Amino acid sequence: MLEDNLLHLAKVRPQQLLRPIEGPAFGYRWRARLSVRHVAKKGTVLVGFHERKSRYVADMRVCPVLPPAVSAMLVPLRKLVGALEQRDRVPQIELAAGDTVTALVLRHLEPLCAADAERLRAFGRERRVQWWLQPKGPESVHRLDDEGPELSYALPEFGIVMPFRPTDFTQVNPHINRVLVARAVRLLDPQAAERVIDWFCGLGNFTLPLATRAAQVLGIEGSRTLVERAQQNAHANGLAHRTSFEARNLFELGAADLVAIGHAARWLVDPPREGAFALAKALADLHAAPVAGWQPPQRIVYVSCNPATLARDAGLLVHQAGYRCSAAGVVNMFPHTAHVESLAVFDRQTPAPAEAA
């Protein structure tokens, strides 16, 4: 799929195909959104994923791709919700597992009564899970009780621990994420004296590991809230002095924005499914009309969750911005699905020497 998209959509053929990144095929899904449905006619509650292309909730009793302890909770969760006074007003339960803590986020459309809150606490103590409540939108999420450790995941190769909230974006598959981050940093190969930019930086998943190698890393994200969280994570890991963060609309970047942000020897780009078209287009514009004093990055590592938008942006980088696709490969982040994560490396083309007059 990756090769076909690059070749047919972008007319780009990578010089090297990277070995696929793969890992555990079961128990890997540490993030999930489970729908909840009280079926009054059958006197039961369903907790699980939707059936394919359907609004119906599957009758799930186990799920091999969830962590075993969470899979074992599916039937008890059905019983728990069935016992709640507000069982008809609970549409979903979101799972967010960290290295040492498993959190469940209960979406509830009406305030919980004291008895229901106590039922949740008893379930949490028995199953060793941390309950969070979501009465409205994602910004309303809060812990049922303030006791207990915070959610976090580690990137051991870099000595980094990343705290996060259960509604923050983190990778579904933490095992693959560790390998992906390590490979991306090695491919980008930042030098000790260099400045690096991490576009679409999120909580700092790539920013902080890069900061252990480069002199300075600028993380850029569209959300001010995410930027603040990334700054907190940098402080918590002792990397505040080697990182800085900015909030910008990354889908409306232009050449002038790149010039204002300044030169960086290397870029890490990790966009959502929409890709990084504005960023690639701005590079192409500066290649066509260079600005004195600004230099493009010598290497770009592009991490993508959509091979089609990666191919679109690769076409711009290769055919209009002066880069070659040095390498590309796939990342099996979601075993048993057709979804594929991708990784591509772009290096600046060396201009051919001018012919003698």
C-alpha positions as CSV (number, residue, x, y, z in Angstrom):
1,M,0.0,0.0,0.0
2,L,2.8,2.4,0.9
3,E,4.8,1.7,-2.2
4,D,1.7,1.9,-4.4
5,N,0.7,5.2,-3.0
6,L,4.1,6.7,-3.4
7,L,4.6,5.4,-6.9
8,H,1.1,6.1,-8.3
9,L,0.1,9.2,-6.4
10,A,3.4,10.9,-6.2
11,K,5.7,9.3,-8.8
12,V,8.2,8.7,-6.0
13,R,10.2,5.6,-5.4
14,P,12.2,5.4,-2.1
15,Q,15.9,4.6,-2.5
16,Q,15.6,2.2,0.4
17,L,12.7,0.2,1.9
18,L,13.1,0.1,5.7
19,R,12.4,-3.1,7.6
20,P,8.8,-3.1,8.9
21,I,8.3,-2.3,12.5
22,E,6.2,-5.0,14.1
23,G,5.4,-6.3,17.6
24,P,2.9,-8.1,19.7
25,A,-0.2,-9.0,17.7
26,F,-2.4,-9.4,20.9
27,G,-2.9,-7.3,24.0
28,Y,-1.4,-4.3,22.3
29,R,-4.4,-1.9,22.3
30,W,-3.8,0.3,25.3
31,R,-6.3,3.0,24.1
32,A,-9.9,2.2,23.1
33,R,-13.4,3.8,23.1
34,L,-15.9,1.2,24.2
35,S,-19.6,1.9,23.4
36,V,-22.2,1.2,26.1
37,R,-25.8,0.2,25.3
38,H,-28.5,-0.8,27.8
39,V,-30.7,-3.2,26.0
40,A,-33.9,-3.0,28.1
41,K,-35.8,-5.6,26.1
42,K,-33.1,-8.2,26.7
43,G,-32.3,-7.1,30.2
44,T,-28.6,-6.7,29.5
45,V,-25.9,-4.2,28.9
46,L,-23.4,-4.3,26.0
47,V,-19.9,-2.9,26.4
48,G,-17.7,-3.1,23.4
49,F,-16.9,-1.9,19.8
50,H,-19.5,-1.3,17.2
51,E,-20.2,-4.0,14.7
52,R,-18.6,-3.3,11.3
53,K,-20.3,-0.5,9.4
54,S,-23.1,-0.5,12.0
55,R,-24.5,1.4,14.9
56,Y,-25.0,-1.8,16.9
57,V,-22.7,-2.6,19.7
58,A,-21.1,-6.1,19.4
59,D,-21.9,-8.6,22.1
60,M,-18.3,-8.8,23.4
61,R,-17.2,-10.9,26.3
62,V,-13.5,-11.0,25.6
63,C,-11.3,-9.0,23.3
64,P,-7.8,-10.4,22.5
65,V,-6.3,-7.1,21.3
66,L,-7.0,-5.3,24.6
67,P,-4.7,-5.9,27.5
68,P,-5.7,-9.2,29.2
69,A,-6.7,-7.5,32.5
70,V,-9.0,-5.1,30.5
71,S,-10.4,-7.9,28.4
72,A,-11.3,-9.7,31.6
73,M,-13.3,-6.7,32.7
74,L,-15.7,-6.6,29.9
75,V,-18.4,-8.8,31.5
76,P,-17.9,-7.2,35.0
77,L,-18.3,-3.8,33.3
78,R,-21.6,-4.9,31.8
79,K,-22.8,-5.9,35.3
80,L,-21.5,-2.7,36.8
81,V,-23.3,-0.5,34.3
82,G,-26.4,-2.6,34.6
83,A,-26.4,-1.8,38.4
84,L,-26.1,1.9,37.9
85,E,-29.2,4.1,38.4
86,Q,-28.0,6.1,35.4
87,R,-27.4,3.1,33.1
88,D,-29.5,4.6,30.3
89,R,-27.4,7.8,30.3
90,V,-23.9,6.2,30.0
91,P,-23.0,6.0,26.2
92,Q,-19.3,5.1,26.4
93,I,-16.3,4.1,28.5
94,E,-12.9,5.1,27.3
95,L,-9.8,3.1,28.1
96,A,-6.4,4.7,28.6
97,A,-3.7,2.5,30.0
98,G,-0.3,3.7,31.2
99,D,2.7,1.6,32.2
100,T,1.5,1.4,35.8
101,V,-2.0,2.7,35.8
102,T,-5.2,1.8,33.9
103,A,-7.8,4.5,33.6
104,L,-11.4,4.2,32.6
105,V,-13.3,7.4,31.5
106,L,-17.1,7.2,32.1
107,R,-19.1,9.4,29.8
108,H,-22.3,10.2,31.6
109,L,-25.1,12.5,30.4
110,E,-26.6,13.2,33.8
111,P,-24.8,13.8,37.2
112,L,-23.9,10.6,39.0
113,C,-25.7,9.9,42.3
114,A,-23.7,9.1,45.4
115,A,-24.6,5.4,45.2
116,D,-23.4,5.1,41.6
117,A,-20.1,6.9,42.4
118,E,-19.6,4.4,45.3
119,R,-20.3,1.5,42.9
120,L,-17.5,2.9,40.6
121,R,-15.1,3.2,43.5
122,A,-15.8,-0.4,44.6
123,F,-15.2,-1.7,41.1
124,G,-12.0,0.4,40.9
125,R,-10.6,-1.0,44.1
126,E,-11.5,-4.6,43.1
127,R,-10.1,-4.3,39.5
128,R,-7.3,-1.8,40.3
129,V,-8.4,0.8,37.8
130,Q,-8.7,4.6,38.1
131,W,-12.0,6.1,37.3
132,W,-12.3,9.4,35.5
133,L,-15.6,11.2,34.7
134,Q,-16.7,13.0,31.6
135,P,-20.0,14.9,32.1
136,K,-19.6,17.0,28.9
137,G,-16.9,17.5,26.3
138,P,-13.3,16.3,26.6
139,E,-12.3,19.4,28.5
140,S,-14.7,18.3,31.3
141,V,-12.8,15.1,32.1
142,H,-11.7,14.8,35.8
143,R,-10.8,12.1,38.2
144,L,-13.5,10.6,40.4
145,D,-11.1,10.8,43.3
146,D,-7.7,12.5,43.6
147,E,-5.8,9.6,45.1
148,G,-3.4,7.4,43.2
149,P,-0.5,7.9,40.7
150,E,-0.8,9.7,37.4
151,L,-1.0,8.0,34.0
152,S,2.4,7.9,32.2
153,Y,4.4,5.9,29.7
154,A,8.2,5.5,29.5
155,L,10.6,5.8,26.6
156,P,13.4,3.8,28.3
157,E,16.0,4.3,25.6
158,F,16.0,8.1,26.3
159,G,15.3,8.0,30.1
160,I,12.0,9.8,29.6
161,V,8.7,9.3,31.4
162,M,5.7,11.0,29.7
163,P,2.7,11.9,31.9
164,F,-0.6,12.2,30.1
165,R,-4.4,12.5,30.7
166,P,-6.7,9.8,29.5
167,T,-8.2,12.0,26.8
168,D,-4.8,13.1,25.5
169,F,-3.6,11.7,22.2
170,T,-1.1,9.0,22.7
171,Q,-0.3,6.0,20.5
172,V,-2.7,3.1,20.8
173,N,0.3,0.7,20.8
174,P,3.0,1.6,23.4
175,H,5.3,-1.3,22.4
176,I,5.5,-0.1,18.8
177,N,5.7,3.5,19.8
178,R,8.9,2.9,21.7
179,V,10.5,1.3,18.7
180,L,9.1,4.0,16.3
181,V,10.4,6.9,18.4
182,A,13.9,5.2,18.6
183,R,14.0,4.6,14.9
184,A,12.8,8.1,14.0
185,V,15.5,9.7,16.2
186,R,18.2,7.4,14.7
187,L,17.1,8.2,11.1
188,L,16.9,11.9,11.8
189,D,20.4,11.7,13.4
190,P,20.4,15.1,15.1
191,Q,23.9,16.4,15.9
192,A,24.9,17.8,19.3
193,A,25.2,21.4,18.0
194,E,22.1,21.4,15.8
195,R,18.6,22.9,16.1
196,V,15.7,20.6,15.3
197,I,12.0,21.4,14.7
198,D,9.3,18.9,15.7
199,W,6.1,19.8,13.8
200,F,2.8,18.5,15.2
201,C,4.7,17.8,18.5
202,G,1.7,16.9,20.7
203,L,2.8,16.1,24.2
204,G,6.4,15.9,23.2
205,N,6.5,12.2,22.2
206,F,9.4,13.0,19.7
207,T,10.4,16.4,21.0
208,L,11.9,15.2,24.3
209,P,13.8,12.2,22.9
210,L,15.3,14.5,20.2
211,A,16.2,17.0,23.0
212,T,18.5,14.3,24.5
213,R,20.5,14.4,21.3
214,A,20.3,17.9,19.8
215,A,21.3,21.3,21.1
216,Q,17.8,22.8,20.9
217,V,14.4,21.4,19.8
218,L,11.4,23.5,18.9
219,G,8.1,21.8,19.2
220,I,5.2,23.3,17.3
221,E,1.5,22.3,17.8
222,G,-1.9,23.8,16.9
223,S,-3.3,23.7,20.4
224,R,-2.1,26.0,23.2
225,T,-3.3,23.4,25.8
226,L,-1.1,20.8,24.2
227,V,1.8,23.2,24.1
228,E,1.4,23.8,27.8
229,R,1.3,20.1,28.5
230,A,4.4,19.5,26.4
231,Q,6.2,22.3,28.3
232,Q,5.3,20.6,31.6
233,N,6.6,17.2,30.3
234,A,9.9,18.9,29.3
235,H,10.2,20.4,32.8
236,A,9.4,17.0,34.4
237,N,12.1,15.3,32.5
238,G,14.8,18.0,33.0
239,L,14.8,19.1,29.3
240,A,13.2,22.6,29.6
241,H,16.6,24.2,28.8
242,R,16.9,22.3,25.5
243,T,13.3,22.7,24.3
244,S,10.9,25.5,23.4
245,F,7.3,25.3,22.2
246,E,4.9,27.4,20.0
247,A,1.3,27.2,19.2
248,R,0.5,27.8,15.5
249,N,-2.1,26.8,12.9
250,L,-0.2,24.2,11.1
251,F,-2.7,23.9,8.3
252,E,-2.2,27.5,7.2
253,L,1.5,27.9,7.3
254,G,3.2,29.8,4.5
255,A,6.7,30.6,3.4
256,A,6.9,33.7,5.5
257,D,6.1,31.6,8.6
258,L,9.0,29.3,7.9
259,V,11.3,32.2,7.5
260,A,10.1,33.8,10.8
261,I,10.5,30.5,12.7
262,G,14.1,30.3,11.4
263,H,16.5,27.6,10.2
264,A,16.7,24.2,11.6
265,A,19.1,21.5,10.3
266,R,16.5,18.7,10.7
267,W,12.7,18.4,10.9
268,L,10.5,15.7,12.4
269,V,7.0,15.8,11.0
270,D,4.2,13.8,12.6
271,P,0.8,15.1,11.3
272,P,-2.7,13.8,11.7
273,R,-4.5,12.0,8.8
274,E,-4.8,15.2,6.9
275,G,-1.0,15.3,6.4
276,A,1.3,18.3,6.3
277,F,0.4,19.8,2.9
278,A,0.8,23.5,4.0
279,L,4.3,22.7,5.4
280,A,5.4,20.9,2.2
281,K,3.9,23.7,0.0
282,A,5.8,26.4,2.0
283,L,9.0,24.5,1.4
284,A,8.3,24.2,-2.3
285,D,7.5,28.0,-2.5
286,L,10.8,28.8,-0.8
287,H,12.7,26.5,-3.1
288,A,11.2,28.3,-6.1
289,A,11.8,31.8,-4.5
290,P,14.6,31.5,-1.9
291,V,14.8,34.1,0.9
292,A,18.2,35.4,1.8
293,G,19.5,34.1,5.1
294,W,17.0,31.2,5.4
295,Q,18.1,27.6,4.7
296,P,15.8,24.6,4.3
297,P,16.4,21.5,6.6
298,Q,18.9,19.0,5.2
299,R,16.8,16.1,6.4
300,I,13.2,15.5,7.2
301,V,11.7,12.4,8.9
302,Y,8.0,12.2,8.2
303,V,5.8,9.9,10.4
304,S,2.4,9.3,8.8
305,C,-0.8,7.6,9.8
306,N,-2.2,7.9,6.2
307,P,-0.1,6.6,3.2
308,A,-2.2,8.7,0.8
309,T,-1.5,12.1,2.4
310,L,2.1,11.1,2.9
311,A,2.4,10.3,-0.8
312,R,0.7,13.7,-1.7
313,D,3.2,15.6,0.5
314,A,6.1,13.4,-0.8
315,G,5.3,14.5,-4.3
316,L,5.7,18.1,-3.4
317,L,8.9,17.6,-1.4
318,V,10.5,15.5,-4.2
319,H,9.3,17.3,-7.4
320,Q,9.0,20.9,-6.2
321,A,11.0,21.4,-2.9
322,G,14.4,19.9,-3.9
323,Y,14.4,16.6,-1.8
324,R,14.8,13.0,-2.6
325,C,13.1,10.2,-0.7
326,S,16.0,8.3,0.8
327,A,14.0,5.7,2.6
328,A,10.5,4.6,3.6
329,G,8.9,1.8,5.6
330,V,5.7,0.7,7.3
331,V,4.9,0.4,11.0
332,N,2.3,-2.2,12.0
333,M,0.8,-0.1,14.8
334,F,-2.6,-1.8,14.6
335,P,-2.3,-5.6,14.0
336,H,-5.4,-7.3,12.6
337,T,-6.5,-4.1,10.8
338,A,-5.8,-2.6,7.4
339,H,-4.6,0.6,9.0
340,V,-0.8,1.2,8.5
341,E,1.5,3.8,10.0
342,S,4.4,4.9,7.7
343,L,7.8,6.4,8.0
344,A,9.7,8.3,5.3
345,V,13.1,10.1,5.1
346,F,13.7,13.0,2.8
347,D,17.2,14.4,2.2
348,R,18.0,17.7,0.5
349,Q,19.3,17.2,-3.0
350,T,22.8,18.5,-3.6
351,P,22.7,21.0,-6.5
352,A,24.7,19.8,-9.5
353,P,27.9,21.8,-10.2
354,A,27.4,24.5,-12.8
355,E,29.0,23.7,-16.2
356,A,32.1,25.6,-17.1
357,A,31.5,28.4,-19.5
